[in-house]
Amino acid sequence: MSTSESRVPAIGLLAALLSTGCFKIDYVTGPSAPYPQTDEWHHIGILGLVEFSEPVRLDTICPGGFARVHNEVSPLNLLATTALGLFTATAGFWVYQPHTVQVYCKSGQAYDVQLDGDGMATAATRLPDVEPTADAEAPAQPAAE
């Protein structure tokens, strides 16, 4: 077997991997905390019809409500799917499809930020938490001390 013939399967595998796509989708309901409350894999398979892991419980992760859910098939997820496909000699994508799920809770934090003449922050003071107002359109104001 020549060198060029041995490269054909490798090139085919590379082309197959590059032709598949990773995807991501965000469900956003409002401002969120800067870091996710949870970052985990959600395991599904059999063409997406079967969940191998429990559903992501937003009410448990963020009792005060979620602000954003980020769901993606990352390159690492795709690698796991491809490895399973190679190991089982099947098209791994229909057997197992892990997704990475990140849940961001509502932050509920507000700060009074002092800016210098160039617009750079020089100090920040956390404002007290406030209860939501009856009028959801009106911005919440900190309670007077």
Phi, psi and omega in degrees: 000131181279166180299320181293326178290327180285342179277341184301311178299321180295319179292322178297317178296316178298317179297321179295317179295319182287336180279343176278158183236148170269151177225161174212150178215142179242133171255114186241129177246350180166189180298145184233168171296155185289338182235148181292145176287327178216148180219101187218165175269139173247125189257120176228169179189193183048062180060028178080010183270342185237131174264123178270342178242164179296151175300153178284118184269094181297324181293333178276319182291317182233083181301331179274003180109149178263153178251331182202139171237123180252120181239126180213155166259105184273169175303324178293319176299316180296323178297318178297318178297315181295318179298317178296319179298319179291322181292320183264000181057038176232175171282098187304332185296334180272343181273316187213127179223093176282149175236148172264128181239126175242131180246125178251126179275160173297136185278316181066013181254139177230147182229146170265113186253129177265129181248148174272184183299336179269003180083014179268140180291132178248336180200151177219132179239126180289131177276153180296149177295145179234154176283148177300144179277162179295325180267104185295338182282334183279136178292143179287140179251142178294148180292143179287142180271000000 
